[in-house]
Amino acid sequence: MQIKHKQLYLLCFYQNTYESSSLIDRFFAIKNQKKHHRPAWVEINLGRLENNFVLINADRPRHLKFLTVVKDQAYGHGAIEISQAALRAGASYLGVVTLDEALQLRQNKIQAPILIFGERSQDEIATSISNSLTCCINDKMIALSAIETARKLKKNLTIHIEIDTGMSRYGIRWDEAAEFITFIAQIPEFNFEGIFTHFAMSDETDKSYAMLQLERFNTLLSEIRKKDISVQLLHASNTGGFLDLPMANFDMVRMGILPLGVYPSKVCRRIPGLLPVMSVKSKIAAIRDLKIGDKVGYGMRYTAETPRRIAVLPLGYGDGYPRVRNRGEVLVHGKRAPIIGGNAMDAMMVDITHIPESRQWDEVVIMGNQGEEEISVHEIAELKGSVSYDILTGWRSRLPRIYVRGID
């Protein structure tokens, strides 16, 4: 097969459709099917992803294990693809939040350890045991139910205990946890594998609260060591902790967006060479010439004061772009083009007067780089008054995910 382009386009499918276990299988399964896709899409660069893992592994102490968080379709990138790349790169664990997310991985022949964060209801325990999933057990009533279920199935349940050191979300309070851990450590039906905590703020300059949480965690660990209780995996650091708090890394770190080439804040440590894996692109669906006084978009939020040339892009807030009015920019022929008017559910208009070479069906970058310019996920997050995680996970499933290879 002759490859004529720098990037190899492997496949195109919707975010929640994963019917086979490998990229190649999916490629040949749909190769001969006639597909009709709208000219707007999310592009995932697997070459960049693999290179990001290489750089992270070079930065990571060799003894330090890592868990890759792939919840919410790996922040919109595709849970199966990101999981497979993470495991090839040496990930010891995968992390999800819902039982369905874990089962999707198992159904796609991913047999690696999977930790389900949060609390499990009683009716989820049997399925978790049957599929060799690791659960968080932080409540005595749930623990007793899990023991009964494990006995019925004649199988053990691998568990981690989350310690709430100040997040006030999931887990058992640090100053109440020792007695519970002592109880859990005596249960033969449990493979008591790990204890962890989660930082409320580890990626900003002020590390005082993170250090307080770490102190609370270490105090608890000292207390249970006096009881001769030990576990295989202690973990506290998320991406921010991995980058900025090496004293909190323990046996394993949990990384979600870092392999995706996105940093959790503007001030945390950088690993040179990491590149964003996700781009959002479209084609120019129409070009219109405006006369003085012409209005643009719902609510007539823009009025042409001089003759203008605008491009209509076939995506909008129904696809996950923030609902903006005369704010934001996209890239056309490597140049920034401002969004004008109010973007609609399915369309946005941009001013291309200063880009006369633009033509209908030219490629436009909504998020990502084109030439020397880049529209970052953080830039779009500022438009929404939110964070990068929200933007990454917010691109809707009606935007096809196209997987490419190549580092550009």
C-alpha positions in Angstrom: 0.0 0.0 0.0 1.5 3.3 -1.0 1.0 6.1 1.5 0.7 9.4 -0.4 0.2 11.7 2.6 2.2 12.6 5.7 -0.6 11.4 7.9 -2.2 8.0 7.5 -6.0 8.3 8.0 -7.0 5.0 9.7 -10.7 5.3 10.3 -13.6 7.5 11.1 -16.4 6.6 13.5 -18.5 8.1 16.2 -17.3 8.5 19.8 -19.4 5.9 21.4 -19.1 3.2 18.8 -16.4 0.6 19.4 -17.2 -2.7 17.8 -13.9 -4.4 17.4 -10.7 -4.7 19.3 -8.0 -3.1 17.1 -7.6 -0.2 14.8 -6.6 -2.4 11.9 -9.7 -4.6 12.4 -11.9 -1.5 12.4 -10.2 0.0 9.4 -10.8 -3.0 7.2 -14.3 -3.5 8.6 -15.4 -0.1 7.3 -13.1 0.3 4.4 -15.6 -0.8 1.8 -18.7 0.8 3.4 -20.0 4.0 1.9 -19.8 6.6 4.6 -21.3 10.1 4.6 -19.8 12.4 7.2 -20.4 16.1 7.7 -17.4 18.3 7.0 -16.6 18.9 10.6 -14.7 16.4 12.9 -12.4 15.7 15.8 -9.0 14.5 14.8 -6.9 12.3 17.2 -3.2 12.0 16.4 -2.0 8.6 17.6 1.5 9.4 16.6 1.6 12.4 18.9 0.1 10.3 21.7 2.7 7.6 21.4 5.5 10.2 21.4 4.0 11.9 24.5 4.2 8.6 26.3 7.9 8.2 25.2 8.6 11.7 26.7 6.7 11.0 29.9 8.5 7.7 30.4 11.8 9.4 30.0 10.8 11.9 32.6 9.3 9.3 35.0 11.5 7.5 37.6 11.8 3.9 36.4 10.4 2.5 39.7 7.3 4.6 39.5 4.2 2.9 38.1 1.5 4.9 36.3 -2.2 4.6 35.9 -3.8 6.1 32.8 -7.2 7.6 33.4 -9.5 6.9 30.5 -12.9 8.0 32.0 -15.4 9.7 29.8 -13.9 8.2 26.6 -10.4 9.2 27.7 -11.5 12.9 27.9 -13.2 12.6 24.5 -10.3 11.0 22.7 -11.5 7.4 22.6 -11.1 5.0 25.6 -10.1 2.0 23.6 -7.4 3.7 21.5 -5.9 5.6 24.4 -6.0 2.5 26.7 -4.2 0.4 24.1 -1.5 3.0 23.6 -1.1 3.5 27.3 -0.6 -0.2 27.9 1.9 -0.5 25.1 3.8 2.4 26.8 3.9 0.5 30.1 0.8 1.6 32.1 0.2 -0.7 35.1 -3.4 0.3 35.5 -6.3 2.0 33.7 -8.8 4.2 35.6 -12.5 4.8 35.0 -15.5 6.0 37.0 -18.4 3.9 35.8 -18.9 0.2 35.6 -20.0 0.6 32.0 -16.7 2.3 31.1 -14.9 -0.7 32.7 -17.0 -3.2 30.9 -16.4 -1.5 27.5 -12.7 -2.0 28.0 -13.2 -5.7 29.0 -15.5 -6.3 26.0 -12.7 -4.9 23.7 -10.3 -7.5 25.1 -8.4 -5.2 27.4 -7.4 -7.5 30.3 -5.1 -5.0 32.2 -6.0 -4.0 35.8 -8.8 -1.5 35.8 -9.6 0.7 38.9 -13.1 2.1 39.1 -13.0 5.3 41.1 -15.9 6.5 43.3 -18.4 4.3 45.2 -20.0 1.1 43.9 -23.6 0.2 44.7 -24.3 -3.3 46.0 -25.7 -4.5 42.7 -22.4 -3.6 40.9 -20.2 -5.7 43.0 -21.0 -9.1 41.4 -20.3 -7.8 37.9 -17.1 -6.2 39.1 -15.9 -9.5 40.6 -16.8 -11.5 37.6 -14.9 -9.2 35.3 -11.8 -8.9 37.5 -12.3 -5.2 38.2 -10.7 -3.3 41.1 -13.2 -1.3 43.2 -12.9 1.4 45.8 -14.4 0.2 49.1 -14.7 3.0 51.6 -17.8 2.1 53.5 -18.4 -0.8 56.0 -21.9 -1.6 54.8 -20.7 -1.9 51.2 -17.7 -3.9 52.4 -20.0 -6.4 54.2 -22.2 -6.7 51.1 -19.1 -7.3 48.9 -17.8 -10.0 51.3 -21.1 -11.8 51.0 -21.1 -11.5 47.2 -17.5 -12.7 46.9 -18.3 -15.7 49.1 -21.2 -16.7 46.8 -19.1 -16.4 43.7 -16.1 -18.1 45.4 -13.9 -15.3 44.1 -11.9 -12.5 45.7 -12.4 -8.8 45.0 -9.4 -6.6 44.5 -9.9 -3.3 46.3 -8.3 0.1 47.0 -9.3 2.4 49.8 -9.6 6.1 49.1 -8.6 8.4 51.9 -10.3 11.8 52.0 -7.5 14.2 53.1 -9.4 17.3 52.3 -11.2 17.0 48.9 -14.5 16.1 50.7 -15.7 14.0 47.8 -15.2 10.3 48.0 -13.3 8.3 50.5 -13.1 7.9 54.3 -11.7 10.8 56.4 -8.0 10.5 57.2 -8.6 10.8 60.9 -11.2 8.0 60.9 -9.5 5.6 58.4 -7.2 3.5 60.5 -9.9 1.4 62.2 -11.6 0.8 58.8 -8.3 -0.2 57.2 -7.6 -2.6 60.0 -11.0 -4.2 59.5 -10.5 -4.5 55.7 -7.0 -6.0 56.0 -8.4 -9.0 57.9 -11.0 -10.0 55.2 -9.8 -13.0 53.2 -12.3 -12.3 50.4 -10.5 -9.0 49.6 -7.3 -8.6 47.8 -6.4 -5.4 49.6 -4.1 -3.9 47.1 -4.0 -0.1 47.4 -4.5 3.0 49.5 -4.8 6.4 47.8 -5.8 10.0 48.2 -6.6 12.8 45.7 -5.3 16.4 45.7 -7.8 19.2 45.5 -5.1 21.6 44.0 -1.7 20.2 43.1 -1.0 22.2 39.8 -1.0 25.8 41.0 1.9 27.8 42.5 0.5 27.7 46.0 1.1 24.1 47.2 0.2 24.7 50.9 -3.1 22.8 50.8 -1.6 20.0 48.8 1.2 19.7 51.4 -1.4 19.6 54.2 -3.2 16.8 52.4 0.1 15.0 52.0 0.9 15.4 55.7 -2.5 13.9 56.6 -2.0 11.0 54.3 1.5 10.3 55.6 0.2 10.5 59.2 -2.3 7.8 58.4 0.3 5.6 56.7 2.5 5.8 59.7 -0.4 4.8 61.9 -1.2 1.7 59.9 2.4 0.7 59.6 2.5 0.4 63.4 -0.3 -2.2 63.0 1.9 -4.1 60.5 -0.5 -3.4 57.6 1.0 -3.0 54.2 -0.3 -2.8 50.7 1.2 -3.1 47.2 0.3 0.3 45.9 0.2 3.7 47.6 -0.8 6.5 45.3 -1.7 10.2 45.7 -0.4 12.2 42.7 -2.6 13.1 39.8 -1.0 14.9 36.8 -0.3 18.0 38.8 1.3 16.0 41.5 3.4 14.0 39.1 4.8 17.2 37.6 5.3 19.3 40.8 5.1 17.1 43.9 7.7 14.2 43.5 7.6 13.6 47.3 3.9 12.6 46.8 4.4 10.0 44.0 4.8 6.9 46.3 4.4 3.7 44.2 2.1 4.9 41.4 0.8 8.1 39.8 -2.5 8.7 38.0 -2.3 10.6 34.8 -5.2 11.6 32.6 -4.7 14.6 30.4 -0.8 14.7 30.4 -0.4 11.9 27.8 -3.0 13.8 25.7 -0.6 16.7 25.5 -2.5 19.1 27.8 -1.3 20.5 31.0 -3.7 21.0 34.0 -2.6 24.6 34.5 -0.5 27.4 33.1 2.1 27.3 35.9 2.9 23.6 36.5 6.1 22.1 35.3 6.5 21.3 31.5 7.9 18.3 29.8 9.5 19.6 26.6 8.1 18.2 23.4 4.6 17.2 24.5 2.0 18.0 21.9 -1.8 18.1 22.0 -3.3 14.9 20.6 -6.8 16.3 19.8 -7.6 18.8 17.1 -11.1 20.0 16.0 -11.5 20.9 12.3 -14.0 21.7 9.7 -14.4 22.7 6.1 -15.7 26.1 4.9 -19.3 25.2 3.9 -20.1 28.6 2.3 -18.6 32.0 1.6 -20.7 35.2 1.6 -19.9 38.8 0.7 -21.4 41.3 3.1 -22.4 44.9 2.2 -22.4 47.8 4.6 -25.2 47.3 7.1 -25.7 43.6 6.6 -26.4 41.7 9.8 -24.9 38.3 10.9 -26.5 35.6 13.0 -29.2 35.2 15.5 -30.0 38.4 17.5 -28.2 40.5 14.8 -25.2 40.7 17.1 -22.9 41.9 14.2 -23.3 44.6 11.7 -20.9 45.1 8.8 -19.5 48.6 8.9 -17.5 48.0 5.7 -17.7 45.4 2.9 -16.7 42.1 4.5 -16.1 38.5 3.3 -17.2 35.8 5.7 -17.0 32.0 5.8 -19.7 29.8 7.3 -18.4 26.8 9.2 -20.8 23.8 9.7 -20.5 23.3 13.5 -21.6 25.3 16.6 -22.6 25.0 20.2 -24.5 21.8 19.4 -21.1 20.2 18.8 -19.5 21.6 21.9 -18.1 24.9 21.0 -19.0 27.6 23.5 -22.0 29.8 22.8 -20.1 33.0 22.0 -21.0 36.3 20.4 -18.3 38.2 18.5 -15.6 36.3 20.5 -13.1 33.6 19.6 -11.0 32.9 16.6 -10.3 30.0 14.2 -7.4 29.3 11.8 -7.7 29.6 8.1 -4.7 29.2 5.9 -2.6 29.5 9.0 -4.1 32.9 10.0 -6.5 33.8 12.8 -10.0 34.6 11.6 -12.4 36.2 14.2 -15.8 34.6 14.9 -18.5 37.2 14.2 -22.1 37.3 15.3 -23.6 34.7 17.6 -22.7 31.2 16.8 -25.6 28.8 16.2 -26.2 25.2 17.2 -24.9 24.0 13.8 -23.0 26.9 12.4 -20.5 29.7 13.1 -19.5 32.6 10.9 -15.9 33.9 10.7 -14.4 37.0 9.0 -12.0 36.0 6.2 -11.7 39.5 4.5 -8.0 39.5 5.3 -7.5 36.0 3.9 -8.5 36.4 0.2 -7.1 33.0 -0.8 -9.8 31.2 1.1 -12.1 29.0 -0.9 -15.2 26.9 -0.2 -14.3 23.5 1.4 -10.9 24.7 2.6 -9.8 23.2 5.9 -10.3 25.3 9.1 -8.8 24.5 12.5 -11.2 25.2 15.4 -8.8 23.8 18.0 -5.3 22.8 17.3 -2.5 24.2 15.1 -2.2 25.2 11.5 1.1 26.5 10.3 2.8 28.5 13.1 -0.5 29.4 14.8 -2.4 27.5 17.4 -5.8 27.7 19.0 -5.3 25.9 22.3 -7.9 24.1 24.4 -7.1 26.7 27.2 -8.0 29.5 24.8 -11.4 28.0 24.2 -11.9 27.3 27.8 -11.4 31.0 28.6 -14.3 31.8 26.2 -16.5 29.5 28.2 -15.2 30.5 31.6 -14.3 26.9 32.3 -11.3 24.5 32.2 -9.6 22.4 29.6 -11.2 19.2 30.9 -14.6 20.6 30.2 -13.8 21.5 26.6 -12.0 18.2 25.8 -14.9 16.1 27.0 -17.5 18.5 25.6 -17.1 17.8 21.9 -20.2 15.9 21.0 -20.5 12.4 19.5 -22.0 13.7 16.3 -18.6 15.0 15.4 -16.8 12.0 13.9 -13.5 11.0 15.5 -10.8 10.6 12.9 -7.6 8.8 13.9 -4.4 9.8 12.2 -0.7 9.0 12.6 2.2 11.3 12.2 4.0 14.0 14.3 3.9 17.4 12.6 
